[in-house]
Amino acid sequence: MPVVIDNNKYRVRIMWENYNQNWNEICAIAVEYFGLPGDKFSTIICKDHMDFCFQEETDAIWFSLRVE
């Protein structure tokens, strides 16, 4: 899963239809390791995908590898 720099944040985009893993598990991984959205990351939900936007590149890379 690529990490894209967008507005000084590091975005990990997960497409709804291309992802077979449980969405509850994906969100739980984000909260477990980075806390609630706000400080280290934020989310943007669209009809086709969900973006996880991280402040730090290393966090985005770790998350993208973990949920792959």
C-alpha positions, -999 to +999 in steps of 0.1 A: +000+000+000+017+033-010+022+062+013+014+095-004+025+130+008-005+153+008-007+187+025+023+179+047+006+147+059+014+111+049-017+094+035-025+057+034-055+050+012-074+018+016-101+011-011-133-005+002-138-030-026-102-042-029-097-050+008-107-083+023-096-077+059-120-067+086-125-030+088-130-032+126-095-047+128-079-021+107-094+007+128-084-011+160-048-013+148-047+024+142-062+032+176-041+006+195-008+019+181-015+056+176-043+065+199-075+082+189-076+103+157-063+138+162-027+139+174-008+114+153-033+107+125-067+116+111-091+099+088-111+108+058-140+085+047-153+086+012-177+063-007-148+045-025-120+045+001-108+055+036-077+076+041-055+075+072-035+107+073-004+106+095+018+134+108+049+113+106+062+093+076+074+064+097+040+060+113+024+059+078+049+034+066+044+012+096+006+013+093+007+005+056+028-025+062+008-037+092-026-036+074-013-050+041 
